[in-house]
Amino acid sequence: MQTEIANFNFYNPTEIVFGKNRIPELDRLVPKDKKVLILYGGGSVIRFGTLDKVKEALPNRTIGEFGGIEANPTYETLMKAVALVKAENYEFLLAVGGGSVIDGTKFIAAGAIFDGDPIDIFGAGIGKGLPVTKSLPFGTVLTLPATGSEMNNGAVVTFVEKKAKLSFGSPFSFPKFSILEPELTYTLPTRQLANGVIDSFVHIMEQYLTYPVGGMVQDRFSEGLLQTLIEIGPKVIDEKNHDYNLRANFMWTATNALNRILAPGVPQDWASHSLGHEITALYHIDHARTLAIVLPSLMEIRQHEKREKLIQYAERVWHITDATEDEKIQLAISKTRAFFEQLGAPTHFKEYDLGEEVVEPLVAQLEKHQLTAISERRDQTLEISRRIYLNAL
C-alpha cells in the first residue's frame, strides 16, 4: 500500500480569466479566423442576457449556436452537436453554462474529430474505452460553479437507453480558457447553488478522505477549501444575497476542488461518485443530491478503512478535539450529514420516496458497469457497495 507521496506529473494549461466584466475579453481569447459554435443548456443564458453578451464580444466572426444540452448531458443530444460540427465545419467551440454544458462540449470537441465511432471513447461495457488523441479547441464561460470542469480535462456523459453515466478524460480535453465572472451566479436559484456547494465539497472529499501518505500540502489545501465551503455555504445558497466576495470565493473554491491541484501524489477514492451516478441514471435525482445520500453512508460503512483520515478530518475541518477517536469519527460524520441537510439536500433514500427496492437494481448497475473493485484501495466490493446503499435508506 502507498505510504508516501507518489511520483507525479502535474499539467494544467487552462487560462483562467476571473472577475468582473471579463466576457468582453472573448474577442482576445477566441481566434478571429475560426468558425465558432456556441453551446449552452436550457435557455437561462438567453433569459438573463449572458448569450447576448457573449455574441457581442465576438464581432466579425462566423458564429453558430447549439442549445438544449441537458443538466446531465446525454450522448444522444451531444451526437447531434457532433453531426452539426462536422456538417458545418466548426473550428472552435465555446461552452456557455455550468459543468454539464462544459462536459458535453468536451465530448463534442473530441467526438467531432475522433477516428471511429465516438461511443468508443467510453468503456465500462458501453464502448471500447479508446484514448482521445485529438480534440477541437474550446473555451468556456462558466455560469454555475460546481464541477470544476472549467479547469480540468474530465467529463461525464449520460446514456439514456443504456441507463449509464460514464466519464472520460484526456490531455487534449482541457479548455483553452475559462471566463469566471462571479456575478453570473446572481441569477441562480437556491437549489442550484446548494448543489454546487455539495458537489464541490464531495469532490474535495474524494481526494482527501482516503489514507495518509504524508501529503501535507494536498491535505492542507483540501482542509482549507472544505472549511471555506462550510463557512460560506449557508450564505451562498441565499439566492438574494448578492455579496460579490462571497460568490467569488464560492466560484474559485469550486474550481480548485477539481482542477487536479489536490490530487498529485496522493490516493483518490471516487466511490461516492460511482454509487451516485447509478442513482441519477436510474432515479433521476440531482447529481449533488446523490452524493449527499452516499457520502455520509460510505463514511459510516468504511470508517475502519478510512479511520486515520476521518480523525484528521474531524480535528482539522470540524475542530473536534475534546473526544475519543471513535467519538471524533461519529461526530464528523454527523456534522457532514447535518451540513448537507442544512443546505436543503436530504441524505436518505426515504426522503426521496425511495426504499429498499432500489438497492439491488443499483448494485446490478455497478456490476454491469464493471464497478466491482472501487475506492482508493480497490477493495470496495459489490457487497460493500450494497451495504452503503442499505445504510442510506
N, C-alpha and C positions, 0 to 999 in steps of 0.2 A: 504493500500500500504506500502511496506517496506520503512522505513525511516532511518534505521540504519543498520550497518553491521550485517548480519545474522550469526547464528551459522554455523560452517563448520568443516569438516574433510578434511585434505589435505594428499594425499598419492601419491607418485611417486617413484617407485622402479627402474627405468631405470638408469643404469650406463652409463654416457657419457664419451667417450674416444675421446678427442678433440685435434687437432693439426696436425703437420707434421709427416708423416711416421708412422701412427698408425695402418694401416692394418695388419702388421706382428703380432700385439697383438691378432689377432683372434685365434692363437694357444693356448693362455691362456684363452680366453673368451669362446670358443666353447668346450663343453665337448669332451674329446678324445674317449669316449666309445659310442658315439651316431652316428647313421647313419644320414648324413646331406644332406638336399636338398637345393640347392642354387636357388633362384628365381630372375628373372630380367625381363627387358622390351624388348624394340625393337632392341637391338643389340649394342647400343653405348657403353655399358660396355665391349663388346667384341672388338669393333673397337679401343677403347682407352686404352686397356690393363688392365682395372680395374678387370675384371673377372679373368684373369691370375694371378694377384697379390693376389686376394682372395684365389684362389685354392692353390697357392704356400705357403700361410700362414696356410694351413690346411693339413699338412703331416700326413701320417699313419692313414687316416680316409676313410671310405666308403662315397663317395660323388656322388650325382646326380644333374642334372640340369633341370630346367623348365623355358623356356623363352617365350616371347611373351605376357606378361601382358601389357594391353593397358594403354594409358595415362589416360583414365577413365576406371579403371579395371571392366571388365564385369563379371557378375555372371556366364555366360556360360563358359568363359575361366577359371575362378577360380575353377569351379566344376571339370574341367579336372585335375587340380592340386590336388584337394581333392582326386579324384579317384587314382591318382598316389601315393600319400602319403599312402593311405590305402593299395593299391596293393603291394607296395614295403616296407612297414613298416618303413617309415622315422620317426625319433625320434626328430630331431631338424631342424628348418627352418632358413635360412639366406637370408634376403632380401637385394639385391644389386641394389640400384636405388633411385628414388625420392619417393614422397608421395604416388603415385599410386601403385607402387610395394609394398611399406610397408603396405598400406591399404589392398591390395589384400592378402598379407601374413597373416595379422591379421585374415582375414576371413578364409583362408585356415587352419590356425592353430586351429581355433575354429571349423570349419566345419568338419574337418577330424575326430574329436572325439565327435561330437555332438550327443546326444541321440535323434534320429529322423531325419526328413528332414531338412537339413541346411537352406532351404529357410525360415523356421520359426524363424530364428534369427532376421529377419526383420519384421517390422509391416507395417503401412500405407496402409493396404489393400492388400499387397503382400503376407505376411506370418502372423504368429500368434504373432510375437513380443515376443518370449520366451527368457528368460535370458540365457546368456552364463555362464556356471558354471565350465568350464574347457577348457584348451587350450594347445596345444603343445608349448613347449618353442621355442622362436625365438629371433634372433638378427638382426641388420641392419647395412649396410654400406651405408651412405647417399651420394648421388651424386647430388641432386638438392634441395637446401633449398627452402621451400615454405610452406608446410602444417603443420609442427610441429609433424607429425605422428611418427617421430623417438623418441619422448619423451612423447607420450600420449597414451590413450587406446581407441581412436575412429578410425573409418574407414568409408569410403563412397564407395559404390558399385553401378555400373550401371546395370540395367536390360534392355537389348536391346529390347526384344519383348514387354515388358510392358511399355517401354519408361519412365523409372523412375530412379532416383538417390536417394538411401536411405542409411542412416547411422545406425551404431550400436556401442555400447561401452560396455566395461566390465572390471571389476577389474582384470580379467585374461588375458587381451589383451594388457598389456604393454610389450614392448620389454625388454628382459633381459639386453641388452646393445645396444648402438648405437655408431658406429665409425663416427666421423665428421672430415674429412680431407678437409679443405678449398681449397686446391689445386685441388681437384677433380672437382671444379666448373670451372676450366680454360677451359674445353672443351665445355662448354655450349654456345649455340647461344644467341643472344640478346633477342629474343622473350621469351625464357625460363627464362632468368634472370629477364626480366621485369615482367613476370607472377609471379615469386617468390616474387618479391618486393611487387606487388599489393596484392597477396594472403595473405602475412604476414600482410600488412597494414590493410586489412579488417578484418582479424582475431582479431587484437587488437581492432578495432573499434566496433566489435560486443560485446565485453566485456566491453567497455568503454562508448560508446555513448548511454546511457540509461537515468537514472535519478540519482541524487546524494543521497548517503546514508552515506556519511562521510568516505568512504573507501580511506583514504589519501594515504596509501601505494600502493594499487592497482591502483589508479589514477596516481600517480607519476611514477610508473613502466610503465604504458601504455603510458603516455606522453613522457617519455624518449625514449621508443622504437619507437614511431611514429616519433619523431624528428630525431632519428638516421636514419630511412629509408628515410625521406625527405632529409637529408644531403647526404647520400651515394647513394641513388637510381640512380640518373642520371649518376654517375660514375660507379656503378656496372654493368649497362646494356651495357657498352662498353666491348664487348667480348674480345677485345685485351688488355684491362687493367688488367694485372695480378698482381695487387697490393695485396700482401698476406694479409696485415692487413685489407684492405677494404673487401676482400672476407670473412675473418674470422669474422668480425663484422656482415656482412650480414648473414652468416650461423647461428651465435649464436642468432641474433635478430629473425630470422625466427623460430628457435626452441623455444625461450622464448615467442613468440607470441601465441603459442598454446600448451604449456606444462602444462597448467592449473594454472600457478602461478599468473595470472592476475585475475582469476575468483573467488577465495574463498570469500564467504560472500557478493558478490555484484550481482545485476541483470545482466542478459545477454539477448541479442536480438536474433541474428541468422536469422532474417527475410531476410537479404540480401542474405544469403546462400540458404535459401529455395526458393526464387524467382530466384536466379541464377541457381540453379540446374535444374530447369524446362527448362530454356533456353538452357542449354547444352544438356539435354535429347532430346529436340525436334529439335534444330537447330545446334547442334554440335559445338558451339562456345567454345573456351578455358574457363575453369572454372574461371580463374582470370579475364578474359575479361568480363565475365558475371557480375562479381562483380563490375567492373568498370562502367558498364552500370547501375546497380541497385543502388549502394550506394548513389551517388550524388542525384539521383532522390528521393530515400527514405528520404534523409536528407531534401530535399525541401518539400515533402508532409507531413512529420512527424515533422516538425520543432517546432510546438506548443508543442507536447508531449515531445520533446527532448530539449526544449528551454534552460534550465539551463546548461545542459552538452554541448550543442552546443556553448554557450557563453564561457564556461570554455575552451573548445577545441580551440576556436578562440584565446582566450587570451594567453593560455599557450603553445599551439603547434605552432600556426602561428604568435604569438606575435602581434595580432591585438588589440590595446588598444585605439587608438585615433579615436573612432567611437561610434555611438549609439549602443545599444544592437541589434537592428534589423539589422543594418549595419554590425556588427560583424558576425552575423549568415550568412548573404548573402555572405560576403567576405570569410568566412571559407569554405562554400560550393563551391564557385567559385575556391578557391585555391586547394581544394581537387580534383575537376574535372580537373583543369589545370595540377596538379601533375600526374594524371593517363595518361593524353594525352601527357605530356612530355615524359613519359615512352613508348609511342607508342601504348597505348590502347585507342581506341575510346570509347566514353561514351554515344553514342546514337545508337539506333537500325538502323537508316538510314545509318550509316556509315558501317554497315554490310549488306547493301542492303535488309533490312527488314523494313516493315511498319506496319500499324495499323492492318493488317491481323493476326499478331502474338498474339495480346492481348487476345482474347477470348480463343484460344487454350491453352495459358499459364495459364489463370485463371481456365480453366476446369481441367488442370493437378493439380493445387493446391487443388482444391476441391476433385479430385479423390484420392489424397494422404493425405486427412484429414488435410490440412494446412489452416484451415479456421479461426483460432483464434491464431495468432502467435505474436511475439515480446515480449519484456520484461514484458509487462502488459497483454499479451494475448488479446489485443484489436485491432490487425490489421486484419480486416475482409477481405473477398474476394473483396469487393468493394474498400477498401483502396488499396489492392494489385493491383487491376485493374488500379486505378489512378496512382500508381507508374509506372507501365508498360507504360501507356499512356504518362506520363510526360517524359519518357525516349525515346520516339520516335525520 
